[in-house]
Amino acid sequence: MLDGRIKKLFNETQPQVDFASLRYHRDSEDSATVRQDVLQPLATRRDEGVMVTVHHRGGTGYGATSELTETGIRAAFARATAWAERTAAATVTDFSRLQMPHLQGTFRSPIKQPWDSLSLGAKVELLTTLSRGLKASAKIVDWSASLWHQRSERLYLTSGGGEIYQDFDRLMPMLSVTANDGTETATRTFGRMAICRQQGLELLDQSGFRTAGQQIAEEALALLVAPNCPAGPRDLLLSPDQMVLQIHESIGHPLELDRILGDERNYAGTSFVTPEMFGSYQYGSKLLNVTFDPSRAEQTASFAFDDEGRPAERAHLIKDGLLLRPLGGTVSQARSGMPGVANSRADSWRRPAIDRMANLNIEPGSSTLADMIAGVERGVYMRTNCSWSIDDSRNKFQFGCEWAQLIEDGRLTQVVKKPNYRGISASFWRSLKQVGDAASFEVLGTPYCGKGEPNQAVFVGHATPACLFSDVDVFGGE
């Protein structure tokens, strides 16, 4: 637990305003990579600072500082108060009417084997061993194994007695293999943008990190001689590590309420979703059930409170295909008059909290993976995202995967390379015809969600089963 110095500084410096808060961050990152059996430069980052927020006379203001002294924090509050006074007559939202929470609580990632329980030398030895195992053929021309650890301790204090401490501890393992034969090059990865959880080193065994090298090396070599993915409408079976990207881009971002209200238009775009759609719009087939779920402690973006102190609770955003609720925090809820969730989040002490997706999950269905494959006469099974493109309203998209196999008469058959598919969010999810059961459900996540001006990159969780879609436009590369 943090010592009492930050709380003492807050009590000594908070101004006489309608509302004041202080959000303290102490962040650390460590990463190690062994590439082609050679240890790469180790990376370490340490960061510490506070963001203060003031609501006064209808306006709002922020101030950030890494000078954690009475002088530094008092100056930050002075800047925030000045901005609140300047914006009082110009804000879209009357901040004097916001009911800000003043709660107390804690959250800690469920770590069983802490990052520091294994020495740096032992981590390097593990990565070196895994790296050597990836070089399964002379045709493998690049290979690497890496570990990335991130920890963020946060303390949130409010002028009404709120005090929330949260300790987030995340680990991201990754393997990569690139094979080449003449003009053909193929890459297979393990953990690419997907295996990221609030867990300790126990994740390495749970995820299969220690044993995945041989499979991805063999798959990279198989892709060298595989034909291109065929083109045309086919049933499409997506694995969980590709569903992560599909959920993120064509459900998560379109449902962020600040985007729907136009706040992101100049930078990250808008949304095809409008406020009038909630409660009546059929976003997907009746098999589609999407939840905002901060309750699964090991998932990447689980928390007990968002960065404005609002308690986080599980809620359906889409139920039986029907669009119910947006991803909107305190300010967006007040602006729109719509219910939202506790998803105001900031990536550091330098940034204010904005509407962000967090754990956005597809609930398991009743179909086994074997049954989904058996029911397909002509289709493609795709795994592991490698490319994505989507328009600025998050509607028309085109995604590519590392690996695919044809499904013919209910069986997985030929491996095909450079598999891609495209669609329109507004109709793609209605083509969902089977949802995998709990056996195919995987808890995944990514650290790379970017949004906001200035940009913020946050951790996002997506837990999902495999899903089967009908008549999707698939195609290969040349």
C-alpha positions as CSV (number, residue, x, y, z in Angstrom):
1,M,0.0,0.0,0.0
2,L,1.2,3.5,-0.7
3,D,2.3,5.6,2.2
4,G,0.2,8.5,3.5
5,R,2.3,11.3,1.8
6,I,0.0,11.7,-1.2
7,K,-3.2,11.8,1.0
8,K,-1.5,14.4,3.2
9,L,-0.5,16.5,0.3
10,F,-4.0,16.4,-1.1
11,N,-5.5,17.4,2.2
12,E,-3.1,20.3,2.4
13,T,-3.6,21.6,-1.1
14,Q,-7.2,21.0,-2.3
15,P,-8.9,24.3,-3.1
16,Q,-12.3,25.5,-1.9
17,V,-14.3,24.4,-5.0
18,D,-17.5,22.4,-5.8
19,F,-15.5,19.2,-6.4
20,A,-11.8,18.3,-6.4
21,S,-10.0,15.1,-7.0
22,L,-6.4,13.8,-7.2
23,R,-5.4,10.7,-9.1
24,Y,-1.9,9.4,-8.3
25,H,0.0,6.9,-10.6
26,R,3.1,4.9,-9.9
27,D,3.9,2.9,-13.0
28,S,6.7,0.5,-13.9
29,E,7.4,-1.6,-17.0
30,D,10.1,-4.2,-17.7
31,S,10.6,-6.2,-20.9
32,A,13.1,-8.7,-22.1
33,T,13.5,-10.2,-25.6
34,V,15.8,-12.8,-27.0
35,R,15.9,-12.6,-30.8
36,Q,17.8,-15.2,-32.9
37,D,19.2,-16.5,-29.6
38,V,20.8,-13.1,-28.8
39,L,19.6,-11.1,-25.8
40,Q,18.3,-7.7,-26.9
41,P,18.7,-4.5,-24.8
42,L,16.6,-4.8,-21.7
43,A,13.9,-2.1,-21.3
44,T,12.8,-0.6,-18.0
45,R,10.5,2.4,-17.4
46,R,9.5,4.0,-14.1
47,D,7.0,6.9,-13.9
48,E,5.2,8.7,-11.1
49,G,2.9,11.7,-11.0
50,V,-0.6,13.1,-10.3
51,M,-3.6,14.5,-12.2
52,V,-5.9,16.8,-10.3
53,T,-9.4,17.7,-11.4
54,V,-11.6,20.6,-10.4
55,H,-15.3,21.3,-11.0
56,H,-16.4,24.8,-10.0
57,R,-19.3,27.0,-10.9
58,G,-20.2,24.8,-13.8
59,G,-16.8,24.6,-15.4
60,T,-14.0,22.0,-15.2
61,G,-10.2,22.0,-15.3
62,Y,-7.2,19.7,-15.0
63,G,-3.7,20.0,-13.8
64,A,-0.9,17.4,-13.9
65,T,2.5,17.3,-12.3
66,S,5.4,15.0,-11.4
67,E,6.5,17.4,-8.7
68,L,5.1,15.6,-5.7
69,T,5.5,18.3,-3.2
70,E,3.1,20.8,-1.6
71,T,4.3,23.5,-4.0
72,G,3.9,21.2,-7.1
73,I,0.5,20.0,-6.3
74,R,-0.8,23.4,-5.2
75,A,0.4,24.8,-8.5
76,A,-1.5,22.0,-10.4
77,F,-4.7,22.8,-8.5
78,A,-4.2,26.5,-9.3
79,R,-4.1,25.7,-13.0
80,A,-7.1,23.4,-12.8
81,T,-9.1,26.0,-10.9
82,A,-8.2,28.7,-13.4
83,W,-9.4,26.4,-16.3
84,A,-12.6,25.6,-14.4
85,E,-13.3,29.4,-14.1
86,R,-12.5,30.0,-17.8
87,T,-14.7,27.1,-19.0
88,A,-17.7,27.8,-16.8
89,A,-19.6,29.7,-19.4
90,A,-18.5,27.5,-22.4
91,T,-18.8,23.9,-21.4
92,V,-21.3,21.5,-23.1
93,T,-21.9,19.9,-19.7
94,D,-22.8,21.9,-16.5
95,F,-20.3,20.3,-14.2
96,S,-22.0,21.7,-11.1
97,R,-24.8,19.2,-11.7
98,L,-22.6,16.1,-11.9
99,Q,-23.0,13.8,-9.0
100,M,-19.4,12.6,-8.5
101,P,-18.9,9.6,-6.3
102,H,-16.9,9.7,-3.0
103,L,-16.3,6.1,-2.4
104,Q,-13.6,4.0,-0.7
105,G,-12.3,0.6,-1.8
106,T,-9.4,-1.4,-3.1
107,F,-8.5,-3.7,-6.0
108,R,-5.5,-5.9,-6.6
109,S,-4.6,-8.2,-9.5
110,P,-4.8,-11.9,-8.4
111,I,-1.0,-12.6,-8.6
112,K,0.2,-16.1,-7.6
113,Q,3.8,-15.9,-8.8
114,P,5.1,-12.3,-8.8
115,W,7.3,-11.0,-11.6
116,D,10.2,-10.5,-9.2
117,S,10.0,-14.1,-7.8
118,L,12.1,-15.1,-10.8
119,S,15.5,-13.5,-11.2
120,L,16.4,-11.6,-14.4
121,G,19.0,-14.3,-15.2
122,A,16.4,-17.0,-15.0
123,K,14.0,-15.0,-17.2
124,V,16.8,-14.6,-19.8
125,E,17.6,-18.3,-19.6
126,L,14.0,-19.2,-20.2
127,L,13.7,-16.9,-23.2
128,T,17.0,-18.1,-24.6
129,T,15.9,-21.8,-24.3
130,L,12.5,-21.0,-26.0
131,S,14.3,-19.0,-28.7
132,R,16.6,-21.9,-29.6
133,G,13.6,-24.2,-29.9
134,L,12.0,-21.9,-32.5
135,K,14.8,-22.5,-35.0
136,A,13.3,-25.7,-36.3
137,S,14.5,-25.4,-39.9
138,A,17.1,-23.5,-42.0
139,K,14.1,-21.8,-43.6
140,I,13.3,-20.0,-40.4
141,V,15.1,-16.7,-40.8
142,D,13.9,-14.7,-37.8
143,W,12.6,-15.8,-34.4
144,S,12.1,-14.3,-31.0
145,A,10.8,-14.9,-27.5
146,S,9.8,-12.0,-25.2
147,L,8.2,-11.1,-21.8
148,W,6.7,-7.7,-21.0
149,H,5.6,-6.9,-17.5
150,Q,3.6,-3.8,-16.5
151,R,2.5,-2.6,-13.0
152,S,0.4,0.4,-12.2
153,E,-0.5,1.5,-8.7
154,R,-3.2,4.2,-8.4
155,L,-4.6,6.2,-5.6
156,Y,-7.8,8.3,-6.2
157,L,-8.8,10.9,-3.6
158,T,-11.8,13.2,-3.6
159,S,-12.8,16.3,-1.7
160,G,-15.8,14.4,-0.3
161,G,-13.7,11.7,1.4
162,G,-13.3,9.3,-1.5
163,E,-10.2,7.1,-1.2
164,I,-9.6,4.2,-3.7
165,Y,-6.4,2.2,-4.1
166,Q,-5.9,-0.1,-7.0
167,D,-2.9,-2.2,-8.0
168,F,-2.8,-3.5,-11.6
169,D,-0.1,-6.1,-12.4
170,R,0.0,-7.5,-16.0
171,L,2.1,-9.9,-18.0
172,M,2.4,-10.3,-21.8
173,P,4.4,-13.3,-23.2
174,M,5.0,-13.5,-27.0
175,L,6.8,-15.8,-29.5
176,S,7.4,-15.1,-33.1
177,V,8.7,-17.1,-36.1
178,T,9.3,-16.0,-39.6
179,A,10.1,-18.5,-42.4
180,N,11.3,-17.8,-45.9
181,D,11.7,-19.8,-49.1
182,G,12.6,-17.8,-52.2
183,T,9.9,-15.2,-52.7
184,E,7.6,-16.6,-50.0
185,T,7.7,-15.4,-46.4
186,A,5.3,-16.3,-43.6
187,T,5.1,-15.3,-39.9
188,R,3.4,-17.1,-37.1
189,T,3.1,-15.7,-33.6
190,F,2.0,-16.8,-30.2
191,G,0.4,-14.1,-28.0
192,R,0.3,-11.4,-30.7
193,M,-2.1,-8.7,-29.4
194,A,-4.0,-11.3,-27.4
195,I,-2.3,-13.0,-24.5
196,C,-2.3,-10.3,-21.8
197,R,-3.7,-10.8,-18.3
198,Q,-3.6,-9.5,-14.8
199,Q,-1.6,-12.5,-13.7
200,G,2.0,-13.3,-12.6
201,L,4.4,-15.8,-14.0
202,E,1.8,-18.6,-13.6
203,L,0.4,-17.3,-16.9
204,L,3.4,-18.8,-18.7
205,D,2.1,-22.3,-18.0
206,Q,-1.6,-21.5,-18.2
207,S,-1.3,-20.0,-21.6
208,G,1.0,-22.7,-23.0
209,F,3.8,-20.2,-23.6
210,R,6.6,-22.7,-22.7
211,T,5.4,-25.3,-25.2
212,A,3.9,-23.3,-28.1
213,G,7.2,-22.8,-30.0
214,Q,7.2,-26.1,-32.0
215,Q,3.6,-25.6,-33.3
216,I,4.1,-22.1,-34.5
217,A,7.4,-23.0,-36.2
218,E,5.7,-25.9,-38.0
219,E,2.8,-23.7,-39.0
220,A,5.1,-21.0,-40.4
221,L,6.8,-23.6,-42.6
222,A,3.5,-25.0,-43.7
223,L,2.4,-21.5,-44.8
224,L,5.4,-21.3,-47.2
225,V,3.9,-24.0,-49.5
226,A,0.2,-23.3,-48.9
227,P,-2.0,-21.9,-51.7
228,N,-3.6,-18.5,-51.3
229,C,-6.9,-18.3,-49.5
230,P,-9.7,-18.6,-52.0
231,A,-12.1,-15.7,-52.7
232,G,-15.8,-15.5,-52.5
233,P,-18.6,-15.9,-49.9
234,R,-18.1,-18.6,-47.4
235,D,-18.9,-19.5,-43.8
236,L,-16.2,-18.1,-41.6
237,L,-15.1,-19.6,-38.3
238,L,-13.0,-17.2,-36.2
239,S,-10.8,-18.4,-33.3
240,P,-10.8,-16.4,-30.0
241,D,-7.5,-14.7,-30.9
242,Q,-9.1,-13.2,-34.0
243,M,-12.4,-12.5,-32.3
244,V,-10.5,-10.1,-30.0
245,L,-9.9,-7.8,-32.9
246,Q,-13.4,-8.2,-34.3
247,I,-15.0,-7.3,-31.0
248,H,-12.6,-4.5,-30.3
249,E,-13.0,-2.6,-33.6
250,S,-16.6,-3.3,-34.6
251,I,-18.4,-3.4,-31.2
252,G,-16.1,-1.7,-28.7
253,H,-15.2,1.5,-30.5
254,P,-18.7,2.0,-32.1
255,L,-20.3,1.8,-28.6
256,E,-18.0,4.4,-26.9
257,L,-20.4,7.2,-26.0
258,D,-18.1,10.1,-26.4
259,R,-17.5,8.9,-30.0
260,I,-21.2,8.7,-30.6
261,L,-21.6,12.2,-29.2
262,G,-18.9,13.5,-31.6
263,D,-16.0,14.1,-29.3
264,E,-13.6,11.9,-31.3
265,R,-14.6,13.1,-34.8
266,N,-11.5,15.1,-35.5
267,Y,-9.1,12.4,-34.6
268,A,-10.3,8.8,-34.3
269,G,-13.7,9.3,-36.1
270,T,-17.3,8.8,-35.2
271,S,-19.6,5.8,-35.0
272,F,-22.4,4.4,-37.2
273,V,-24.3,4.0,-33.9
274,T,-26.6,6.8,-32.9
275,P,-28.3,7.5,-29.5
276,E,-31.7,6.6,-31.0
277,M,-30.6,3.0,-31.7
278,F,-30.3,1.9,-28.0
279,G,-33.2,-0.2,-26.9
280,S,-34.4,-1.0,-30.5
281,Y,-31.5,-1.8,-32.8
282,Q,-30.7,-5.4,-33.7
283,Y,-26.9,-5.2,-33.6
284,G,-26.5,-8.9,-34.2
285,S,-28.2,-12.3,-34.3
286,K,-30.1,-13.5,-31.2
287,L,-27.0,-15.5,-30.3
288,L,-24.9,-12.3,-29.7
289,N,-24.6,-11.4,-26.0
290,V,-21.9,-8.8,-25.1
291,T,-21.1,-7.7,-21.6
292,F,-19.0,-5.0,-20.0
293,D,-17.4,-7.2,-17.3
294,P,-14.9,-5.9,-14.8
295,S,-15.6,-8.8,-12.4
296,R,-13.2,-11.4,-13.9
297,A,-10.2,-10.4,-11.8
298,E,-7.5,-11.9,-14.0
299,Q,-8.7,-10.3,-17.2
300,T,-6.6,-7.5,-18.6
301,A,-8.9,-4.5,-17.8
302,S,-10.6,-5.6,-14.6
303,F,-11.0,-3.0,-11.9
304,A,-13.2,-2.2,-9.0
305,F,-13.6,1.5,-9.8
306,D,-12.9,3.6,-12.9
307,D,-10.6,6.6,-12.9
308,E,-13.5,8.9,-11.7
309,G,-14.2,6.7,-8.7
310,R,-17.4,5.1,-10.1
311,P,-17.9,1.4,-9.0
312,A,-17.6,-1.0,-11.9
313,E,-20.3,-3.6,-12.3
314,R,-21.1,-6.2,-15.0
315,A,-23.7,-5.0,-17.5
316,H,-25.1,-6.3,-20.8
317,L,-24.4,-3.9,-23.7
318,I,-26.0,-6.2,-26.2
319,K,-28.4,-9.0,-25.2
320,D,-29.9,-11.5,-27.6
321,G,-28.6,-9.3,-30.4
322,L,-30.4,-6.2,-29.1
323,L,-28.4,-3.0,-28.5
324,L,-29.0,-1.9,-24.9
325,R,-26.3,0.3,-23.4
326,P,-23.3,2.4,-24.5
327,L,-19.8,2.5,-23.1
328,G,-20.1,5.9,-21.4
329,G,-18.8,7.2,-18.1
330,T,-20.0,10.0,-15.8
331,V,-19.7,13.0,-18.1
332,S,-21.1,11.2,-21.2
333,Q,-24.0,9.9,-19.3
334,A,-24.9,13.4,-18.0
335,R,-24.6,14.8,-21.5
336,S,-26.7,12.1,-23.2
337,G,-29.2,11.3,-20.5
338,M,-28.4,7.6,-21.1
339,P,-27.2,4.9,-18.8
340,G,-23.6,3.8,-19.2
341,V,-20.9,2.0,-17.3
342,A,-17.9,2.8,-15.2
343,N,-15.4,3.1,-18.0
344,S,-13.8,6.6,-17.6
345,R,-10.1,5.6,-17.8
346,A,-6.7,7.3,-18.3
347,D,-3.5,5.7,-19.4
348,S,-1.2,7.9,-17.1
349,W,-1.2,10.7,-14.7
350,R,-0.6,13.1,-17.6
351,R,-4.0,12.4,-19.2
352,P,-7.6,13.0,-18.1
353,A,-10.0,10.1,-18.0
354,I,-12.2,9.6,-21.1
355,D,-14.7,6.9,-22.3
356,R,-12.8,3.7,-23.0
357,M,-13.8,0.1,-23.5
358,A,-12.4,-2.1,-20.7
359,N,-13.3,-5.8,-20.5
360,L,-15.7,-6.3,-23.4
361,N,-16.7,-9.9,-23.7
362,I,-18.9,-12.2,-25.8
363,E,-20.7,-14.6,-23.5
364,P,-20.3,-18.3,-24.4
365,G,-22.9,-20.1,-26.4
366,S,-23.8,-23.8,-26.6
367,S,-21.8,-25.1,-29.7
368,T,-18.7,-27.1,-29.4
369,L,-15.8,-26.3,-31.8
370,A,-16.2,-29.7,-33.3
371,D,-19.9,-29.3,-33.9
372,M,-19.3,-25.9,-35.6
373,I,-16.8,-27.3,-38.0
374,A,-19.0,-30.4,-38.7
375,G,-21.9,-28.1,-39.7
376,V,-20.0,-26.2,-42.3
377,E,-20.1,-27.4,-45.9
378,R,-17.9,-24.7,-47.4
379,G,-16.0,-22.4,-45.2
380,V,-12.7,-21.1,-43.7
381,Y,-11.3,-21.2,-40.2
382,M,-9.0,-18.2,-39.4
383,R,-6.7,-17.6,-36.5
384,T,-4.5,-14.8,-35.1
385,N,-4.9,-11.3,-36.5
386,C,-2.1,-9.7,-38.5
387,S,-3.8,-6.7,-40.2
388,W,-6.8,-4.5,-39.8
389,S,-8.6,-1.6,-41.5
390,I,-11.9,0.0,-40.6
391,D,-13.5,3.2,-41.7
392,D,-13.8,6.2,-39.4
393,S,-17.4,5.4,-38.4
394,R,-16.3,1.9,-37.4
395,N,-18.6,0.3,-40.0
396,K,-16.9,-1.0,-43.1
397,F,-13.9,-3.2,-42.2
398,Q,-11.2,-5.5,-43.7
399,F,-9.2,-7.9,-41.5
400,G,-6.4,-10.3,-42.2
401,C,-5.1,-13.4,-40.3
402,E,-1.8,-15.3,-40.0
403,W,-3.3,-18.8,-40.4
404,A,-6.3,-20.4,-42.1
405,Q,-7.7,-23.8,-43.0
406,L,-10.5,-24.6,-45.4
407,I,-13.6,-26.3,-44.0
408,E,-15.0,-28.8,-46.5
409,D,-18.0,-31.0,-45.9
410,G,-17.6,-30.7,-42.1
411,R,-13.8,-31.3,-41.9
412,L,-10.8,-29.0,-41.5
413,T,-8.7,-29.6,-44.7
414,Q,-6.1,-27.6,-46.6
415,V,-4.0,-24.9,-45.0
416,V,-4.2,-21.6,-46.9
417,K,-2.1,-18.5,-46.6
418,K,-2.8,-14.7,-46.5
419,P,-6.5,-15.2,-45.4
420,N,-8.6,-12.0,-45.3
421,Y,-12.2,-11.1,-44.9
422,R,-14.4,-8.0,-45.1
423,G,-17.8,-6.9,-44.1
424,I,-19.9,-4.1,-42.6
425,S,-20.4,-4.0,-38.8
426,A,-24.1,-3.1,-39.2
427,S,-24.8,-6.4,-40.9
428,F,-21.8,-8.7,-40.1
429,W,-22.9,-9.5,-36.5
430,R,-26.4,-10.5,-37.8
431,S,-24.7,-13.3,-39.8
432,L,-23.5,-14.9,-36.5
433,K,-25.0,-18.4,-36.6
434,Q,-23.1,-20.3,-33.9
435,V,-21.3,-19.3,-30.7
436,G,-18.7,-21.5,-29.1
437,D,-19.3,-23.0,-25.7
438,A,-17.2,-22.6,-22.5
439,A,-14.6,-25.1,-23.8
440,S,-13.6,-22.7,-26.6
441,F,-13.9,-19.6,-24.4
442,E,-10.5,-17.8,-23.8
443,V,-9.6,-14.8,-21.6
444,L,-7.5,-12.5,-23.8
445,G,-6.6,-8.9,-24.1
446,T,-4.4,-6.2,-25.6
447,P,-2.2,-3.3,-24.3
448,Y,-2.5,-1.3,-27.5
449,C,-5.9,0.5,-27.7
450,G,-5.2,4.1,-28.8
451,K,-7.7,7.0,-28.6
452,G,-8.0,10.6,-27.5
453,E,-6.2,13.9,-28.1
454,P,-3.5,13.8,-26.9
455,N,-3.3,10.0,-27.6
456,Q,-3.8,7.5,-24.8
457,A,-2.9,3.8,-25.1
458,V,-4.8,1.6,-22.6
459,F,-5.1,-2.1,-21.8
460,V,-8.3,-3.7,-22.9
461,G,-9.7,-7.2,-22.2
462,H,-11.7,-9.4,-24.5
463,A,-12.9,-12.8,-23.4
464,T,-14.6,-14.8,-26.1
465,P,-15.4,-18.2,-27.6
466,A,-14.9,-19.1,-31.2
467,C,-17.7,-17.9,-33.4
468,L,-19.2,-18.9,-36.8
469,F,-20.5,-16.5,-39.3
470,S,-22.4,-17.2,-42.6
471,D,-21.7,-16.0,-46.1
472,V,-18.7,-13.7,-45.4
473,D,-16.7,-12.2,-48.2
474,V,-13.2,-13.9,-47.8
475,F,-10.2,-13.5,-50.1
476,G,-6.5,-14.1,-50.3
477,G,-3.4,-12.1,-51.1
478,E,-1.0,-12.3,-54.1
